[in-house]
């Protein structure tokens, strides 16, 4: 076989291989496209199975920061008691339960650091007129939620309702008479972006009003309530 025939054979061989890998435009797909199609088919089948469930369940893991404003009402005869806001960390593990796509409920455990400063002419146990207060609460929200996917990958959810809060630690030495229990209202707006089947990254904002039951009372304070607003990010897992 002379060099010309060998060259022709090599050229034809590579043309055939290239045709098999690239496809001829009439329905013959390359290996990469087949791989993508199989993954797409699997994701669609999983989505269809999930959509047909009577019960839909997923979990948010959140981590963020919040700022607390305290509203302190002074006792008669006590003046110039005020407060300044401070930041604190928050984190949560929230589950969502969807029954028949009609009843949408969410709850879980929500950790909130509610910190602020108290300013008064005379503070019990202190020679300073300004004292930092750091309170850590473990809240149990009891929310209804609304929302869903607005595109194939992007969704928005709103949660709102009451919460039950338990004071787990405090350094309050001012004499505000802080209680161990907090009944309040909360709302959360969360955006989620799908990065894999049943897995999303989330970004959201939350608002908590605490003190429906009056957080504290003493010779200094008649009533205390708090407003905490913050931002968080995290991950959502569907089951």
Order of alpha helices (4+ residues) and beta strands (2+ residues): alpha-alpha-beta-beta-beta-beta-beta-beta-beta-beta
